[in-house]
Amino acid sequence: MELDRHRYFVLGVILLLLGIQFRMVDSLVLNESSTKMLYKVAKRSQLADSNLGTQAYMQMNSKKSIDPPDWLGWALLSAGTVICLHSFAMPKKK
C-alpha cells in the first residue's frame, strides 16, 4: 500500500481527532470484559508477575480506570497537524 497525499491527510485527521479526544477526557474507564483481557495480557509479562499488588488489584476490581498523561493530547494534535500540512505539500498523483 502506497501512502499518497490522501492517505497522509486521513492519518493526520485521525491523529487530530484523537488528540482532541485525549485533551477533553480526564480518565477512561474500561468495562469488565476489557479489564479481564488487559489482566490476561499483563499476566503474561514478567513485570506484572513480580508485582503482587497489581495482581490483587486486577482480580478484585471489575473495572479499570486509565488516566492518560496531559502531554499525550498535545503530542497527537501536533503530529496530526504536521502530517496534514505535509499532505498538502506532497505532489498530486497523476
N, C-alpha and C positions, 0 to 999 in steps of 0.2 A: 504494500500500500504506500503510495507516494503522498507525501504531505504537501499539498498545494496551498494556495492562499486561502481558499475557503475553509479547509480543514484547520489551518492555523487560526483563522478567525473564530471558528466554532470552539476550539480548545480555549482560546482566550476568553470568550464569553462565559464558558462553563466555569473557568477559574475565577472570573469576576463575580459571578453569581454565588459561588461557594465562599468567596471572600466576604461578600455582603452578609451571607448567612452566618458565618462564624463571627462577624463583628456584632450582629444583632442578638446572638444567643449567649447566655451565660454558662449554661451547662446542658448536656444531653443525657437523657435518662433512657437506658436500654430496656426493652421488655424482657420477660423471663426467658424466652427461647434464645434471644441473642446473648443474654448473660450466661446461660448454660453453654452455648457454643464458645464464647470467649473464655470461660473457665476450662473447657476441654482443650482449647488451643494453648492456653497459658500453662496448663498442667503438664504438657509435653516438654516445655522449656526447662532447662536446668536452673535458671534463675528463680522461677516460680516454685520449684521443688524445694529450694533451700529456705524459702521464706514461709514459715509455718503460719504466721498471722494472715498472710494473703490467702492461703488455702482455707483457713477457718472463716474469713470474711466472705469469700466467694460461696462457700457452702451454706452459710446462714442466711445471707441476703438474697432475695429473689430478683431484685433489680439493682443494676449498677449505674452510677452516675459518672459521666465523663466531663471534666472541666477542661476545655481546650485553652491553651495559653493565649494571651492577648495578641501576641505578635503573629499568630497564625493567620488571622483575618487580614492583617496588613500585608503579609507576605503573599497571600493568594491574590489580593487586589492588585498589588504591584506587578506580580508575574503575569496576571491576566491582561493588565494594561499594556505591558511591554509586548506580549505576544500579539495582541490585537493591532498595535501600532506597527509591528513587524510585518503582519499580514498585509497591511496597506502598502508597505514599501516593496513587497515582492512583485515581480513582473507577472502580468496576466498570462495565463496559459492560452496558447493559440491552437 
